Amino acid sequence: MTVCTVVGHVWATKKENSLSGLKLMVVREERGGRKTAPEYVAADLVGAGIGERVLVVSGSTARRACGGDERMVDSAIVGIIDSLEVDREQAGK
């Protein structure tokens, strides 16, 4: 799992059938509390919004979270972070 920040939405009226019904968001990975590039697209399974810090899984774990290997998904948002503590200090929001 990686810690990311949601930075945008993806609208795609025409897409592969297995993506139908999935909300797609643009996320940016964080490292050491800092945002790093590049951004990538993840299927949102938990109703995250722009600016929220989220947990993202990738690969076969993301496909399983989205309902099976038939889904054309490489990354999925599986949690919204309420707080994060690193080395006994609360990481900035």
N, C-alpha and C positions, 0 to 999 in steps of 0.2 A: 504494500500500500504506500501511496505517496500523499503528502500534504500539498494541496493546491489551492489557488484562489480562482473563483469563477470570474472571468473577465468579459464574457459576452454570450450571446445566443447565436444559434445557427437556424436559419429557416431554409428548408429544402422541400419545395412542393413536389419535385420529382426525385425519387430515391429508390434504392433497392427495396423490394417488398418486405424483407425481414426487418427493415428499419421503421416501418409504419407503426405509429403509436408511441415511438420513443422521442422524448424531449432531448435535443442535442444542445450542449453548452460548450463554450470555449473556456478552457482552464489553463492556468500557468502554474507550474511547479514551484514550490518554495524550498529553499535550502538554508538552514541556519536562520530561519525567520525572515530571509530575504526572498523576494520574488526573482525567479530566473526565467530566461527565455529558453526555448520558444514556446508558444502556445500550441495547444492541440485540442481536438474535439473529444468529448466524452459523453456517453449516454447518461442522462440524469435520472436515477431511479428513486430519488428521495425528495424532489421538489426544491432544489437549491436555487438561490437567486444570485444575481450579479453582486460581487463584493464579498460573498460568503467564503469562508475557508472550509474546504471539504476533504474527504478521504476518497482517493481514486485507486481503483484496481485496474490491472491490465491483462491482456492475453486471455488465456482460457478461463481464468478466474472471472474476468469481465463478461465473457460469453455466458458462463454458468449463471452469474448474477442476473443477466438479462433474459434467462429462460432457456438456454441451451446452445449447443454448438452450431445450430442452424443460423443464428443471428450473426450478421456481419458487423461485429462490434469488437474493437480492440481495447477500449478504455470505458470504464463506467464509474460514475459518482455513486458511492454506496453509503456515505455518511456526511452529515453537516457537523462541523466541529464547534462545540460550545466554548471550550477552553482547552488550552494546551500548555503543559508544564514541561520544561526542559531544564535539566540540571537544577531542579528545585526553584527555578524562576519562571514566572508566567511569561510565555512568549507574547510579544505584541500582536495586536489585531490588525 
